[in-house]
Amino acid sequence: MAADTISSEPGPCESLRIFGAVLQGFRERADLTQEAFARRVRYSVHFVASVEQGRRLPPARFVERSEEVLDAFGILQKAAHRVTRQPGLAAWFRQWAGLEELAISLYTYESRLIPGLLQTEAYARTLFENRVPPLSDEQVDAQLAARQERQQLLRDRPNTAFSFILEEHMLLRRTGGAETTRGLIDHVLEANAMRNVEVQVMPLAREVHSGLNGPMRLLETPENKWFGYIEGQEAGQLISDPKTISVLQMRYAKLRSQALTPEDSLSLLRQMRGAL
C-alpha cells in the first residue's frame, strides 16, 4: 500500500514464532513441502513461509484449512487463539488487512506514493531506505519481504476486482531515478494487463477533482458489506459507518469519471515511459 507505516506488517514476536514452529512441525510430520502444503490450503508459498517464520498473523480461514490438511487434532486452532501481533500494530490496520485478504472488490485512490500492491522492489527499497527515522538493513529487508508478499493478493485473488486511481505527479517525481521509474511504469502496465486489475491516471491538467481531501481505500466483503480506510502519517482509520462509506463511494465514483479512461491512462503511461 502507498503509505504503509513501519508497523503495517508484523515483525516477529514470540507467539507468532511459536505458532509458526507448531505449523511447520505438523507440516513436516505430514511429509509436505511448503509448496505442496500451500497448494492444499490454497495460499501462496510466500504466505506459508511468512507464517512459519512468525512474520504473518494467520487468518482464521488459513488455520481451518491447515487443521484439515494436517489433521492437527485442534492444536493449531487453540494455538491461533493465543497469537498476537507485534506491539504497536494498531487494531485498525489488523482489521483492514484481514478484510483485504477476503475482499471481492478493492478500490484505491492515491496522491502521495504508488500503492504498495503496484510497487516494484526498487521503488519500495527507495522508500524504505529514505525513511525518517532511518531503518536498519534488517528492517528494510523485512519491510521489502512483507511488501512483496502482500503483492501476491493481485494473483492469489483473480476473482477480486482491483481498481487503482493514481495521480500523474507521483510518476513525474521519478522517485528512485529514471531507471526505477521506467521499471515502475512497466510493472504498472503489466499489472493492468490482468483481467481483475484496472488502473486510471488522474492527469495534472485536471484542476479540481473529488479526491482533494486525500487518499482513500474502499473494499467490499463476500457478504457485500463495505469498509473504508484512510491513512495519515502515523495513524490510520478503519471506517464502517454506512453514511461515511456512502460519501467515500460517491467521491470514488466521481474520481473514476474525472480520471483518464483506462485506455487513455495506458497511453499516458506509455508516453511517460518513452520520455524517460
C-alpha positions, 0 to 999 in steps of 0.5 A: 500500500502507498503509505504503509507505516513501519508497523503495517506488517508484523515483525516477529514476536514470540507467539507468532514464532511459536505458532509458526514452529507448531505449523511447520512441525505438523507440516513436516510430520505430514511429509509436505513441502511448503509448496505442496502444503500451500497448494492444499490450503490454497495460499501462496508459498510466500504466505506459508513461509511468512507464517512459519517464520512468525512474520504473518498473523494467520487468518482464521480461514488459513488455520481451518484449512491447515487443521484439515490438511494436517489433521492437527487434532485442534492444536493449531486452532487453540494455538491461533487463539493465543497469537498476537501481533507485534506491539504497536500494530494498531487494531485498525490496520489488523482489521483492514488487512484481514478484510483485504485478504477476503475482499471481492472488490478493492478500490484505491485512490492515491496522491502521495506514493504508488500503492504498495500492491503496484510497487516494484522492489526498487521503488519500495527499497527507495522508500524504505531506505529514505525513511525518517527515522532511518531503518536498519538493513534488517528492517528494510529487508523485512519491510521489502519481504512483507511488501512483496508478499502482500503483492501476491493478493493481485494473483492469489485473488483473480476473482477480486476486482482491483481498481487503482486511481493514481495521480500523474505527479507521483510518476513525474517525481521519478522517485528512485531515478529514471531507471526505477521509474521506467521499471515502475511504469512497466510493472504498472502496465503489466499489472493492468494487463490482468483481467481483475486489475484496472488502473486510471491516471488522474492527469495534472491538467485536471484542476479540481477533482473529488479526491482533494481531501486525500487518499482513500481505500474502499473494499467490499466483503463476500457478504457485500458489506463495505469498509473504508480506510484512510491513512495519515502519517502515523495513524490510520482509520478503519471506517464502517459507518454506512453514511461515511462509506456512502460519501467515500463511494460517491467521491470514488465514483466521481474520481473514476469519471474525472480520471483518464479512461483506462485506455487513455491512462495506458497511453499516458503511461506509455508516453511517460515511459518513452520520455524517460 
